[in-house]
Amino acid sequence: TSISMPFNSLQWTMDHVLEGDSIIVHPGEHTGSADNWGKSVHIRGNSFAADEVSVLGELEFTGGSNSVNMLRVRNASGDGFNVSAGSINISYVLVDNSSGKGIALSNTADATIASVTLYGNGYGLYDNSSGSITMASSIIWGEVGPLSIYSTDSLTGPPIVTYSDVLHWNTYSGTGNINSDPLFVAAANNNFELDLLSPCIDSGDPSAVYDTDSTVADMGAFPRL
């Protein structure tokens, strides 16, 4: 979807896609929230970096088997992602400066989250789901709320978080996790690339696909190549 093309809003496109369709979002800022209406959809930014495609609103998923990658989500008046049912795979996504939760999961949602950067949100990852939630090779930093990860689920336990850099450590000292300043190039100027000295370089999940420079995956949505 693009401002200059017929499918000029993400919600209009979500309204008209068929089950299992893919949506390619072109670079630029796309204002407004969007709901998948329970359909399986696959959303991808048509870019080389997550911050080149921005959705300024909330992405809501209420069912289906979904994926979102290579884009940025910012919602000044609510959550970035809100997933209440179905499953979702989120990768190479930046969620920054949302007033609510960066990623909110509830009811029966399942989520696989990898290579994401969550920065400056009310909470980073908020889990109130009875589903399976995993996160790897990611960064949660600069959150406004008291916890980077919050879980209310007593049935399946907290999310499984590994090989990630988590600001408010609480109980998430899982395999490969660190609690160190990720050394973004210039977070104040919305540049979340990793500085040369970042502890997140080559510190992601060693079993994941290597970065294109043939090294172990970096943490976060912006691998330093």
N, C-alpha and C positions, 0 to 999 in steps of 0.2 A: 504494500500500500504506500502511496506517495501523495503529497499534497497536489502535485500536478497531474495525477492520473485518476481514472474514474473511481477506483476504490480508495477514496481520499480520507477515510477514517478507519481506524482499526476495528472499532465496534461495528461499523457497517459491514466490513469484511467478515467479522466473526458471525454476524447475523446470517450471512449468505453462504458460508462454506458448507461443504458436505462432510459427513463423518470421515475422519482420517486425512482431510486435506492439509496441505502445507500453506503457510502464509509467509511470504518474503517481504520484509519491511525495509524500505530504502532509507539511506542516511538522512538525518534531519531530526527535528523535534516534532513529535506527534502528540498533540494535546488531547486528553480525555481518557477515561477509564474504559475497560472492555471486559466482557463476560463471554465465556465460551458456550453458555447454555447447555452444559453437560456433554457437548460433542467432543470427540477426540480431535485435537488440532495440534499442529506443529509449527511453531513460530520461530523464525530465524531472521536476524538482522543481516542485510546484504552489505557486509562490511568486513574489514580486516581487524577491527577492534570494537569491543563492546560499547565504548563511549561515543561511537560515531552514529548510533541509532538510539534515540531517546524516546521513551514512552512517558509522558508527564501525566500520570494517573495511576490507577490501580488495575492490575491484571487479576481477574477473578476466574477460578476454575471450579465448576460444581459437578464434575464427573468426567468420564472418558479417560483415555490414555493419551497424555499430552507431553510435549517437550517445548522448551524455550531455550534458545541459546544465541549468543553473540549480540546482546543489546543491553541497554541501560534502562532502569526504571526509577523514577523519582516521583513521589506523591506528597506534595506539601500539605495535604489535608487528609491523610489516612495511610493505609498500608501500601506497600509496594506490590507484593503478591498475597492473594487470599485464596487458599486452596481448601475446599471443604469436603471433597469426595473425589473418587477416581485416583489416578496416579499421575505423577509429573516428574520429568527429568529436567533439571535446571543446570545449565553449564555455561561457562564463560559469560556470566551475567554480572553486571554491576547494579546494586541497589543502594542508592545513597540519599541521605538527607530527607527521608520520608518521616513525617511526623508520627506515624504509628509504627507498626512492625515492618521490618524489612521483608521477611517471609513469614506469613501466618498460616498455620496448618491446623485444621479442626475436623471434628467428626471422624470420618473413616479414611481420610486422605493418606496416601502413600507418597513418599517423595525421595528421590535420589538427587542429591545436590553435590556438585563437584566443580571446582575451579570457579568459584564465585567470590566477589568482594562485596561485603556489606559494611557500609560506613555511614556514621552520623545519623542512624535511624533511632526511633524510640527504643525498640528492641531489635536485635539482629534476627535471630531465629526464635519464633514463638510457637511451641508445639502443644496443641490441645487435641491431638488426634490419637485414635486407637490404632492407627496404621503403622507401617514400618517407615522410619525416617532415618536416613543416613546422610552424612556430610563428610566430604574429604577434599583435601587440597584447596582449602578456602581460607579467607581472611574475614574476621569480624572485628572491627576496630572503630573507635571513635563514637560508640553508641551513647545516646543521651540518657537512656534509662539505666537502672542499677545493674542489669544483667545483660550480657551479650546473648545468652541462650536461656530461654525460660521454658520449662516443661511442666504441665499440669497433669500429664497422663500417668496414672498409677497402674494401668493394666499392662502395657507393653514396655513401660520404663522410658527413660529419657532418650533423645536421639543418640545414635551412635556417631560420634564425631571423631575423626582420625586425621592425622597429618594436616592439621589446620592451625592457624594463628588466632587465638581467641583472647580478646582483651580482658573480660571479667571471667577469670578462670573457673570459678565455682567448682562444680564436680566434673568438669570436662577435661580432665588430665588423661585422655585416652592415648592410644598408640600414636606416637609421632607428633602429638600436639605441642605447641610452644605458646609462650605468653611474652612476646617481644615486639617492640615497635617495628612494624613492617617496613619502615623507612620508605614511604611513598615519595615520589619525586616532588610533588607539590599538592598535597591534599586540599589545602586552602584554595587552590586554583583549579580544583576538580581534576587534577592529574594523579591518577592512582596507579601509574606504572611504578615498577620497583626500582629503587636506587641500586647502583652497582654493589653496595655493601649490605643490601637487605638480607636478613636471615631467612626470608621466605624463598630465596632462589635455590632451586634443586632440593627443596625440603618437602615437596608434596608426596603423594602416594607413590612409592617406588614400583608398585605393580601396575600402575596406570600407564597409558600410552605416553611415551616420551615426548617432550617438547620438540619442536621442529629443528632445534639446534642439537638434537640427539643427546640431550641430558635428561635427568630425572625431572619430572614435572615440577614447576614452581607452584607455590600457593597463590591463590587469587585468580582474578579474571584476566590479568595482563601479564603473561609470562615474559620475562626478559630474555630476548633471543639474541 
